[in-house]
Amino acid sequence: MKHLLSILVGRVIPNAPRRLEDKPPYHCFRERLHMKKNLLIVLSAMSAIAFADDPAVALPPFVVTGRVVDYDCAGLKNAEVRIRKGSQLLARSAVGTFGEDTAANYSVAVPMANKDVATAATAGDRLAVEIDTGSAVYADTNLTLAAASPGRTLKLNLKAATCTNGKGVADQYLRDIRYDLEDMGLTASDYDPNADYDGDGVSNYAEYLAGTDAFDPSDAGLKILSWRAVEGNEDVMEATFLPGRGRAYSVERAPSVGEKAMVFEHRAHQAGPAPDAPAKNYLITEDEEPEVHAVYLYKEGASSLYRLRLE
C-alpha cells in the first residue's frame, strides 16, 4: 500500500522526491495539500479497497455457558447446544452433567473475527441458539443473542421446551397451570407473568424460573426463611430456604455494605456447621418435592452482605 500511494503521488507532483517509499503515505497527504481533490478521492477509494482485501484476523472467542435442562428440569443426555449466524453453524457443544463444583453443563466457544466472515461472528452480530435433544430440535424463537466483545463470557440457562405463547414461559407450563387459572376465572391467554397470583411478594415469572408454585403463598420462590448464627459458634451463619425442583443455587457476598454500587462475588458455602465440613460451590436440587435446605457461611470482615443466587 505504501508503494502504490508513492507512485501515484510521484506522477502528479514532478518535484516529489524519488524515494517516496521512504516516507509514510500519510506524509504525502499532509505535505502535498495542493493536490487536486479528485486525486484525493481516488487515493481514498484505493485505500479502502486495499484494506477491504486484508484477511480476517481471528480474535478470542465469545463463550456462552450455562445449564440446559428439559421441561421437568432434568438433565439431558446425548444432547447438543448449537449457535448459528443465519444458516451458518458457528459452534456446538455436547451437553454434559452439572454438580456441586459447577452449575454449567454446556459451554460453546463462538469464533470471533475483526471483520464479517461466514465462519465467525463479529461484535453485535445476531446469533440464534438451538438445542438438539436427539429426539427433537428446539430452535430458540424468544431469544436472539447479540455477539459480545471477543473474550467475553455470557451465562445463559436454557430449557428444551416449546415456547410460542409470547409470555416467556413454556407452552407446557401454561397447560400445567390451566386448572389453577380456571379457578381464578382466567385462561392461558390471560396469564400475566408480572402479576403475583398468590400474593407472596414474588412475581409469577420469578416463581416460574425458581420452579415454585405461583398459586401457593407458602411456596414463595427464592426466599430466605431464616438467617442466624450457629449455636455455639458465632462465626458460622446458617441460612435456610425452600428451593425449587431441579435448580442450582450459589452464594454471593458483597464485602462493603452501604455503598451505592455493591459488588457481589461468588463464595463457596459449607455443607454443614462443622469447621471441617466440605465446601461446595453450588447447591443442586433434584426433581423431587422441595424441602428446606441450609447453607453455612463463615463470617468475613466487620460487615458483609450475602445473597442466594438462582443459577
C-alpha positions as a Markdown table, in Angstrom:
| # | Residue | x | y | z |
|---|---|---|---|---|
| 1 | Met | 0.0 | 0.0 | 0.0 |
| 2 | Lys | 2.8 | 2.4 | 0.8 |
| 3 | His | 4.5 | 1.8 | -2.6 |
| 4 | Leu | 1.2 | 2.3 | -4.5 |
| 5 | Leu | 0.5 | 5.7 | -2.9 |
| 6 | Ser | 4.0 | 6.8 | -3.5 |
| 7 | Ile | 3.9 | 6.1 | -7.3 |
| 8 | Leu | 0.6 | 7.9 | -7.7 |
| 9 | Val | 1.8 | 11.0 | -5.9 |
| 10 | Gly | 5.1 | 10.9 | -7.8 |
| 11 | Arg | 3.2 | 11.1 | -11.1 |
| 12 | Val | 1.2 | 14.1 | -10.2 |
| 13 | Ile | 3.9 | 16.1 | -8.4 |
| 14 | Pro | 7.0 | 16.4 | -10.6 |
| 15 | Asn | 9.1 | 17.8 | -7.7 |
| 16 | Ala | 8.3 | 14.9 | -5.4 |
| 17 | Pro | 11.4 | 13.1 | -4.1 |
| 18 | Arg | 12.3 | 9.9 | -6.0 |
| 19 | Arg | 12.4 | 7.7 | -2.9 |
| 20 | Leu | 8.9 | 8.4 | -1.7 |
| 21 | Glu | 8.7 | 4.9 | -0.4 |
| 22 | Asp | 10.9 | 6.1 | 2.5 |
| 23 | Lys | 8.2 | 8.3 | 3.7 |
| 24 | Pro | 4.9 | 7.1 | 5.3 |
| 25 | Pro | 1.8 | 7.6 | 3.0 |
| 26 | Tyr | 0.2 | 10.0 | 5.4 |
| 27 | His | 3.1 | 12.4 | 5.0 |
| 28 | Cys | 2.2 | 12.6 | 1.3 |
| 29 | Phe | -1.3 | 13.7 | 2.2 |
| 30 | Arg | -0.2 | 16.3 | 4.8 |
| 31 | Glu | 2.6 | 17.9 | 2.8 |
| 32 | Arg | 1.1 | 17.9 | -0.7 |
| 33 | Leu | -2.1 | 19.9 | 0.2 |
| 34 | His | -2.1 | 21.5 | -3.3 |
| 35 | Met | -3.0 | 18.1 | -4.9 |
| 36 | Lys | -6.3 | 18.1 | -6.8 |
| 37 | Lys | -9.4 | 17.0 | -4.9 |
| 38 | Asn | -10.2 | 14.3 | -7.4 |
| 39 | Leu | -6.9 | 12.6 | -6.8 |
| 40 | Leu | -7.5 | 12.6 | -3.1 |
| 41 | Ile | -10.8 | 10.8 | -3.8 |
| 42 | Val | -9.0 | 8.2 | -6.0 |
| 43 | Leu | -6.4 | 7.6 | -3.3 |
| 44 | Ser | -9.1 | 7.3 | -0.6 |
| 45 | Ala | -11.0 | 4.8 | -2.7 |
| 46 | Met | -7.9 | 2.7 | -3.4 |
| 47 | Ser | -7.0 | 2.7 | 0.3 |
| 48 | Ala | -10.4 | 1.4 | 1.1 |
| 49 | Ile | -10.1 | -1.4 | -1.4 |
| 50 | Ala | -6.7 | -2.4 | -0.1 |
| 51 | Phe | -7.9 | -2.6 | 3.5 |
| 52 | Ala | -11.0 | -4.5 | 2.4 |
| 53 | Asp | -8.8 | -7.1 | 0.9 |
| 54 | Asp | -6.9 | -7.7 | 4.2 |
| 55 | Pro | -7.5 | -11.1 | 5.6 |
| 56 | Ala | -9.8 | -11.5 | 8.6 |
| 57 | Val | -8.0 | -11.8 | 11.9 |
| 58 | Ala | -9.2 | -14.4 | 14.4 |
| 59 | Leu | -10.0 | -12.9 | 17.9 |
| 60 | Pro | -10.6 | -14.6 | 21.2 |
| 61 | Pro | -13.9 | -16.5 | 21.2 |
| 62 | Phe | -17.2 | -15.3 | 22.7 |
| 63 | Val | -18.2 | -18.0 | 25.2 |
| 64 | Val | -21.8 | -18.9 | 26.0 |
| 65 | Thr | -22.2 | -21.2 | 29.0 |
| 66 | Gly | -24.8 | -22.4 | 31.5 |
| 67 | Arg | -27.4 | -25.1 | 32.2 |
| 68 | Val | -29.6 | -26.7 | 29.7 |
| 69 | Val | -32.4 | -29.0 | 31.0 |
| 70 | Asp | -35.7 | -30.4 | 29.8 |
| 71 | Tyr | -39.1 | -29.1 | 30.8 |
| 72 | Asp | -39.1 | -31.1 | 34.0 |
| 73 | Cys | -35.7 | -29.6 | 34.8 |
| 74 | Ala | -33.9 | -32.9 | 34.5 |
| 75 | Gly | -30.5 | -33.1 | 32.8 |
| 76 | Leu | -30.3 | -34.0 | 29.2 |
| 77 | Lys | -28.3 | -37.0 | 27.8 |
| 78 | Asn | -26.9 | -37.1 | 24.3 |
| 79 | Ala | -28.0 | -33.5 | 23.7 |
| 80 | Glu | -26.2 | -30.7 | 21.9 |
| 81 | Val | -26.3 | -26.9 | 22.0 |
| 82 | Arg | -25.6 | -25.1 | 18.7 |
| 83 | Ile | -25.1 | -21.4 | 17.8 |
| 84 | Arg | -25.8 | -20.2 | 14.3 |
| 85 | Lys | -25.3 | -16.9 | 12.4 |
| 86 | Gly | -28.1 | -17.1 | 9.9 |
| 87 | Ser | -28.0 | -20.6 | 8.5 |
| 88 | Gln | -24.2 | -21.0 | 9.2 |
| 89 | Leu | -23.3 | -23.2 | 12.2 |
| 90 | Leu | -20.6 | -21.4 | 14.1 |
| 91 | Ala | -20.1 | -23.6 | 17.2 |
| 92 | Arg | -21.6 | -26.6 | 19.0 |
| 93 | Ser | -21.2 | -28.2 | 22.4 |
| 94 | Ala | -22.3 | -31.5 | 23.8 |
| 95 | Val | -24.4 | -31.3 | 27.0 |
| 96 | Gly | -22.7 | -32.8 | 30.0 |
| 97 | Thr | -23.6 | -33.1 | 33.7 |
| 98 | Phe | -23.6 | -30.5 | 36.4 |
| 99 | Gly | -22.9 | -30.9 | 40.1 |
| 100 | Glu | -21.6 | -29.2 | 43.2 |
| 101 | Asp | -18.5 | -27.8 | 41.6 |
| 102 | Thr | -20.1 | -26.4 | 38.5 |
| 103 | Ala | -23.7 | -25.4 | 37.7 |
| 104 | Ala | -23.0 | -25.4 | 33.9 |
| 105 | Asn | -23.4 | -28.4 | 31.8 |
| 106 | Tyr | -22.5 | -26.8 | 28.4 |
| 107 | Ser | -20.1 | -24.3 | 27.1 |
| 108 | Val | -20.0 | -23.1 | 23.5 |
| 109 | Ala | -17.0 | -21.1 | 22.2 |
| 110 | Val | -18.2 | -18.9 | 19.3 |
| 111 | Pro | -15.3 | -18.0 | 17.0 |
| 112 | Met | -14.8 | -14.2 | 16.5 |
| 113 | Ala | -13.1 | -12.1 | 13.8 |
| 114 | Asn | -12.3 | -8.5 | 13.2 |
| 115 | Lys | -14.4 | -8.4 | 10.0 |
| 116 | Asp | -17.5 | -10.1 | 8.6 |
| 117 | Val | -16.8 | -13.6 | 7.5 |
| 118 | Ala | -19.1 | -16.6 | 7.2 |
| 119 | Thr | -17.4 | -18.8 | 9.7 |
| 120 | Ala | -17.1 | -16.3 | 12.6 |
| 121 | Ala | -19.0 | -13.7 | 14.4 |
| 122 | Thr | -18.2 | -10.0 | 14.9 |
| 123 | Ala | -19.3 | -7.9 | 17.9 |
| 124 | Gly | -23.0 | -7.1 | 17.5 |
| 125 | Asp | -23.9 | -10.0 | 15.1 |
| 126 | Arg | -27.3 | -11.6 | 15.8 |
| 127 | Leu | -26.9 | -15.2 | 16.8 |
| 128 | Ala | -29.5 | -18.0 | 17.1 |
| 129 | Val | -29.4 | -20.8 | 19.7 |
| 130 | Glu | -30.8 | -24.3 | 19.2 |
| 131 | Ile | -30.9 | -27.4 | 21.3 |
| 132 | Asp | -30.8 | -30.9 | 19.7 |
| 133 | Thr | -32.1 | -33.5 | 22.3 |
| 134 | Gly | -31.7 | -36.4 | 19.9 |
| 135 | Ser | -35.5 | -36.7 | 19.5 |
| 136 | Ala | -36.3 | -33.1 | 18.7 |
| 137 | Val | -34.5 | -29.8 | 17.8 |
| 138 | Tyr | -35.6 | -26.7 | 19.7 |
| 139 | Ala | -34.7 | -23.5 | 17.9 |
| 140 | Asp | -34.9 | -20.5 | 20.2 |
| 141 | Thr | -37.6 | -18.2 | 18.9 |
| 142 | Asn | -37.9 | -15.9 | 22.0 |
| 143 | Leu | -34.2 | -15.0 | 22.2 |
| 144 | Thr | -31.7 | -13.8 | 19.7 |
| 145 | Leu | -28.2 | -13.2 | 21.1 |
| 146 | Ala | -26.0 | -10.3 | 20.1 |
| 147 | Ala | -22.4 | -11.4 | 19.9 |
| 148 | Ala | -20.5 | -9.7 | 22.7 |
| 149 | Ser | -16.9 | -8.4 | 22.6 |
| 150 | Pro | -14.2 | -11.1 | 21.9 |
| 151 | Gly | -13.1 | -12.8 | 25.1 |
| 152 | Arg | -16.4 | -12.1 | 26.9 |
| 153 | Thr | -18.5 | -14.9 | 28.6 |
| 154 | Leu | -22.3 | -14.9 | 28.7 |
| 155 | Lys | -24.1 | -17.1 | 31.2 |
| 156 | Leu | -27.3 | -18.4 | 29.6 |
| 157 | Asn | -29.6 | -21.1 | 31.1 |
| 158 | Leu | -31.7 | -22.9 | 28.6 |
| 159 | Lys | -34.8 | -25.2 | 28.7 |
| 160 | Ala | -35.6 | -27.6 | 25.9 |
| 161 | Ala | -39.3 | -26.7 | 25.7 |
| 162 | Thr | -41.6 | -25.2 | 23.1 |
| 163 | Cys | -42.5 | -21.6 | 23.8 |
| 164 | Thr | -44.8 | -19.9 | 21.3 |
| 165 | Asn | -47.2 | -18.1 | 23.7 |
| 166 | Gly | -45.3 | -14.7 | 23.9 |
| 167 | Lys | -45.4 | -14.9 | 27.7 |
| 168 | Gly | -41.8 | -16.0 | 28.1 |
| 169 | Val | -42.8 | -19.4 | 29.6 |
| 170 | Ala | -43.0 | -22.9 | 28.2 |
| 171 | Asp | -46.3 | -23.8 | 26.5 |
| 172 | Gln | -46.4 | -26.9 | 28.6 |
| 173 | Tyr | -46.3 | -24.7 | 31.8 |
| 174 | Leu | -49.5 | -22.9 | 30.7 |
| 175 | Arg | -51.1 | -26.3 | 30.2 |
| 176 | Asp | -49.9 | -27.5 | 33.6 |
| 177 | Ile | -51.5 | -24.5 | 35.4 |
| 178 | Arg | -54.7 | -24.4 | 33.4 |
| 179 | Tyr | -56.9 | -25.5 | 36.2 |
| 180 | Asp | -55.3 | -23.0 | 38.7 |
| 181 | Leu | -56.1 | -20.3 | 36.2 |
| 182 | Glu | -59.6 | -21.5 | 35.7 |
| 183 | Asp | -60.2 | -21.3 | 39.5 |
| 184 | Met | -59.3 | -17.6 | 39.2 |
| 185 | Gly | -61.6 | -17.2 | 36.1 |
| 186 | Leu | -58.7 | -16.9 | 33.8 |
| 187 | Thr | -57.4 | -18.7 | 30.7 |
| 188 | Ala | -53.9 | -19.4 | 29.4 |
| 189 | Ser | -54.1 | -16.3 | 27.2 |
| 190 | Asp | -54.8 | -14.2 | 30.4 |
| 191 | Tyr | -51.7 | -15.4 | 32.2 |
| 192 | Asp | -49.7 | -12.4 | 33.3 |
| 193 | Pro | -46.0 | -13.1 | 34.1 |
| 194 | Asn | -45.7 | -9.8 | 36.0 |
| 195 | Ala | -48.6 | -10.4 | 38.4 |
| 196 | Asp | -48.4 | -12.1 | 41.8 |
| 197 | Tyr | -51.3 | -14.6 | 41.8 |
| 198 | Asp | -50.7 | -15.9 | 45.4 |
| 199 | Gly | -49.7 | -12.5 | 46.9 |
| 200 | Asp | -46.4 | -13.8 | 48.3 |
| 201 | Gly | -44.4 | -10.9 | 47.0 |
| 202 | Val | -42.8 | -12.9 | 44.2 |
| 203 | Ser | -43.9 | -12.4 | 40.6 |
| 204 | Asn | -45.4 | -15.2 | 38.6 |
| 205 | Tyr | -42.5 | -15.2 | 36.3 |
| 206 | Ala | -39.9 | -15.3 | 39.1 |
| 207 | Glu | -41.7 | -18.3 | 40.5 |
| 208 | Tyr | -41.7 | -20.0 | 37.1 |
| 209 | Leu | -37.9 | -19.5 | 36.9 |
| 210 | Ala | -37.4 | -20.7 | 40.5 |
| 211 | Gly | -39.6 | -23.8 | 40.0 |
| 212 | Thr | -42.0 | -22.8 | 42.8 |
| 213 | Asp | -45.8 | -22.7 | 42.9 |
| 214 | Ala | -47.2 | -19.4 | 41.7 |
| 215 | Phe | -50.6 | -20.2 | 43.3 |
| 216 | Asp | -49.3 | -21.2 | 46.8 |
| 217 | Pro | -48.1 | -18.4 | 49.1 |
| 218 | Ser | -46.2 | -20.8 | 51.3 |
| 219 | Asp | -44.0 | -21.7 | 48.3 |
| 220 | Ala | -42.6 | -18.3 | 47.7 |
| 221 | Gly | -39.8 | -18.7 | 45.3 |
| 222 | Leu | -36.3 | -17.9 | 46.4 |
| 223 | Lys | -37.0 | -16.6 | 49.9 |
| 224 | Ile | -34.7 | -16.8 | 52.9 |
| 225 | Leu | -36.6 | -18.5 | 55.7 |
| 226 | Ser | -34.1 | -18.0 | 58.5 |
| 227 | Trp | -30.7 | -16.4 | 58.9 |
| 228 | Arg | -28.9 | -17.0 | 62.2 |
| 229 | Ala | -25.6 | -17.8 | 63.9 |
| 230 | Val | -25.0 | -21.4 | 64.6 |
| 231 | Glu | -25.4 | -22.2 | 68.3 |
| 232 | Gly | -22.1 | -22.5 | 70.0 |
| 233 | Asn | -20.2 | -21.0 | 67.0 |
| 234 | Glu | -20.9 | -17.3 | 66.4 |
| 235 | Asp | -18.5 | -17.2 | 63.4 |
| 236 | Val | -20.8 | -19.5 | 61.3 |
| 237 | Met | -24.1 | -18.3 | 59.9 |
| 238 | Glu | -26.9 | -20.6 | 58.8 |
| 239 | Ala | -29.3 | -19.6 | 56.0 |
| 240 | Thr | -32.3 | -21.8 | 55.3 |
| 241 | Phe | -34.6 | -21.5 | 52.2 |
| 242 | Leu | -37.1 | -23.5 | 50.2 |
| 243 | Pro | -35.7 | -24.2 | 46.7 |
| 244 | Gly | -37.5 | -25.3 | 43.6 |
| 245 | Arg | -37.1 | -28.6 | 41.8 |
| 246 | Gly | -34.1 | -29.3 | 39.6 |
| 247 | Arg | -32.4 | -26.0 | 40.3 |
| 248 | Ala | -28.9 | -24.8 | 41.1 |
| 249 | Tyr | -28.1 | -22.2 | 43.7 |
| 250 | Ser | -25.0 | -20.3 | 44.8 |
| 251 | Val | -24.0 | -17.8 | 47.4 |
| 252 | Glu | -22.6 | -14.3 | 46.7 |
| 253 | Arg | -21.0 | -11.8 | 49.1 |
| 254 | Ala | -20.6 | -8.0 | 48.9 |
| 255 | Pro | -17.7 | -7.0 | 51.2 |
| 256 | Ser | -18.8 | -3.4 | 51.7 |
| 257 | Val | -22.3 | -2.8 | 53.0 |
| 258 | Gly | -24.0 | 0.5 | 52.3 |
| 259 | Glu | -22.1 | 1.5 | 49.2 |
| 260 | Lys | -24.2 | 2.7 | 46.3 |
| 261 | Ala | -22.8 | 0.1 | 43.9 |
| 262 | Met | -22.1 | -3.0 | 45.9 |
| 263 | Val | -20.1 | -5.7 | 44.1 |
| 264 | Phe | -21.1 | -9.2 | 44.8 |
| 265 | Glu | -18.6 | -12.1 | 44.4 |
| 266 | His | -19.1 | -15.8 | 44.4 |
| 267 | Arg | -18.4 | -17.6 | 47.7 |
| 268 | Ala | -18.3 | -21.3 | 48.4 |
| 269 | His | -20.6 | -22.4 | 51.2 |
| 270 | Gln | -20.1 | -25.1 | 53.8 |
| 271 | Ala | -22.2 | -28.3 | 53.6 |
| 272 | Gly | -22.6 | -28.2 | 57.4 |
| 273 | Pro | -21.8 | -26.2 | 60.5 |
| 274 | Ala | -18.7 | -28.2 | 61.5 |
| 275 | Pro | -15.4 | -26.4 | 60.7 |
| 276 | Asp | -14.3 | -29.4 | 58.6 |
| 277 | Ala | -17.5 | -29.6 | 56.6 |
| 278 | Pro | -16.7 | -29.8 | 52.9 |
| 279 | Ala | -17.1 | -26.6 | 50.8 |
| 280 | Lys | -19.4 | -26.5 | 47.8 |
| 281 | Asn | -19.7 | -24.0 | 45.1 |
| 282 | Tyr | -23.3 | -24.9 | 44.2 |
| 283 | Leu | -26.4 | -26.5 | 45.8 |
| 284 | Ile | -28.2 | -28.7 | 43.3 |
| 285 | Thr | -31.7 | -29.9 | 43.9 |
| 286 | Glu | -33.2 | -33.0 | 42.2 |
| 287 | Asp | -36.6 | -33.4 | 40.6 |
| 288 | Glu | -38.5 | -34.2 | 43.9 |
| 289 | Glu | -40.8 | -32.4 | 46.2 |
| 290 | Pro | -39.0 | -29.4 | 47.5 |
| 291 | Glu | -37.7 | -29.4 | 51.1 |
| 292 | Val | -36.0 | -26.8 | 53.2 |
| 293 | His | -32.2 | -26.6 | 52.6 |
| 294 | Ala | -29.5 | -24.9 | 54.6 |
| 295 | Val | -26.2 | -23.4 | 53.6 |
| 296 | Tyr | -23.5 | -22.4 | 56.1 |
| 297 | Leu | -21.1 | -19.4 | 55.8 |
| 298 | Tyr | -18.2 | -18.2 | 57.8 |
| 299 | Lys | -18.2 | -14.5 | 58.7 |
| 300 | Glu | -15.7 | -12.4 | 56.8 |
| 301 | Gly | -14.7 | -8.9 | 57.9 |
| 302 | Ala | -16.6 | -6.4 | 60.1 |
| 303 | Ser | -19.7 | -6.5 | 57.8 |
| 304 | Ser | -20.8 | -8.4 | 54.8 |
| 305 | Leu | -24.0 | -8.8 | 52.7 |
| 306 | Tyr | -24.8 | -12.2 | 51.4 |
| 307 | Arg | -27.4 | -13.3 | 48.9 |
| 308 | Leu | -28.6 | -16.5 | 47.3 |
| 309 | Arg | -28.4 | -16.7 | 43.6 |
| 310 | Leu | -30.6 | -18.9 | 41.4 |
| 311 | Glu | -28.3 | -20.1 | 38.6 |
